[in-house]
Amino acid sequence: MRKLPFTAEKLEEIASAHPTPFHIYDEAAIRANAERLRAAFAWNPGFREYFAVKAAPNPYLVKILSEYGFGCDCSSLPELVISERCGVTGERIMFTSNDTPAEEFAKARALGAVVNLDDISHIPFLEKVCGIPELVCCRFNPGPLKEGNAIIGKPEEAKYGFTRDQIFEGYKMLKAKGAKRFGIHTMVASNELNPEYFIETCAMLFGLAREIEAAAGITFEFCNIGGGIGIPYKPGQRPVDMERVSAGAKAEYEKHFAGHPPVALYLECGRMVTGPYGYLVSRVRHIKDTYRKYAGLDATMADLMRPALYGAYHEIVVPAKKDVPASETYDVTGSLCENNDKFAIARKLPPLAPGDLVVICDAGAHGHAMGFNYNGKLRSAELLLRPDGSVVQIRRAETMDDYFATLDFSGLEGFV
Ligand SMILES: Cc1ncc(COP(=O)(O)O)c(C=O)c1O
């Protein structure tokens, strides 16, 4: 069973001060993981992880990660603002967006972010909106040249990035328009657990970079292989061996860039940075026994959409019953009027009762962040378990006033 960073007693104490449901992040584990990632790639002088802010857009988490030299991978204006408010600016921001509005390019440029273009048509658009920056990057979509995986799909069906022909054309165009410094990006997997996949991605991107350099007369400063490093959601799965990825990336680097000026290797991971270190904590509200047994929680898919969206597996632990045999089979549900509002289907758990605290694991990335308000569900709080055992609230729960803040009920008077 999963080892949690809190005992059953400690969790009850936290839940007595902070009403469920809430997300809680383990700061010590996030820090240790960040340090390990940094150390794994120390061979590459310019190495940087740009934390994918979309995975956990909480400034407290961004601030912690920035202490390890992490930048921010941003995809929207609010994410750029989070990064700015955390003091992460300039080339410590990678702006990887798609279908981008003018004001977002303008904000990225104003912050001095690295602009990572998603499409060849964005080159004249960017030029018109705010000029071509000195440093620029393009996103490569290898199409049928590379297999994707279940979550990201086949690259040729993905909306992201330039085709092979377009990317050669794009860099020539950017150079002609005055760009002087260049990087290249790709991201072709999501939640991938095979380390070899990322090494192959390095080989593909490094090789392409050299071909583009020769054809366009430019020199690359960085290669960004994106995020997509998976985490072991299911029992029996193993985390990606980042030391193996690093060693393989180094071998490819030496093969492709011998005698070349230094090229920085960039990652933009979200899931593997915070995912395993965040937990959704909820109480059992009702036990329902009909055609199946249902454990109804006070959390819903509005707090964690992955199971409903992708059929994703999240381990569920009942800390106070960790020594009780998992003798019952439950669908673990939320209260949304959607039958896929289930955190688990036919899951073996100890017998549950109303009031039991349950912990849904691996909710630290693409968890709270994907929250929504359907059925009038209010988004939960986020807490941080600090290394000294204290707990701080890093985002309060939404209130009904938040929910109604975009409505003007006074306009109803005399409306019909
Ligand atoms: C462009 C880009 N970079 C990085 C990420 C982060 O992916 P992950 O959290 O799987 O590492 C995503 C995820 O959607 C993405 O779209």
PDBQT file of the ligand as one rigid body, heavy atoms in Angstrom, charges set to zero:
ROOT
HETATM    1  C1  LIG A 501       3.211  21.988 -24.123  1.00  0.00    +0.000 C 
HETATM    2  C2  LIG A 501       3.163  21.197 -22.864  1.00  0.00    +0.000 A 
HETATM    3  N1  LIG A 501       4.257  21.122 -22.123  1.00  0.00    +0.000 NA
HETATM    4  C3  LIG A 501       4.260  20.428 -20.963  1.00  0.00    +0.000 A 
HETATM    5  C4  LIG A 501       3.150  19.758 -20.513  1.00  0.00    +0.000 A 
HETATM    6  C5  LIG A 501       3.229  19.015 -19.236  1.00  0.00    +0.000 C 
HETATM    7  O1  LIG A 501       2.985  17.668 -19.378  1.00  0.00    +0.000 OA
HETATM    8  P1  LIG A 501       3.202  16.673 -18.167  1.00  0.00    +0.000 P 
HETATM    9  O2  LIG A 501       2.493  17.263 -17.013  1.00  0.00    +0.000 OA
HETATM   10  O3  LIG A 501       2.586  15.402 -18.613  1.00  0.00    +0.000 OA
HETATM   11  O4  LIG A 501       4.662  16.582 -17.954  1.00  0.00    +0.000 OA
HETATM   12  C6  LIG A 501       1.974  19.784 -21.277  1.00  0.00    +0.000 A 
HETATM   13  C7  LIG A 501       0.778  19.070 -20.819  1.00  0.00    +0.000 C 
HETATM   14  O5  LIG A 501      -0.315  19.169 -21.235  1.00  0.00    +0.000 OA
HETATM   15  C8  LIG A 501       1.977  20.532 -22.490  1.00  0.00    +0.000 A 
HETATM   16  O6  LIG A 501       0.883  20.619 -23.247  1.00  0.00    +0.000 OA
ENDROOT
TORSDOF 0
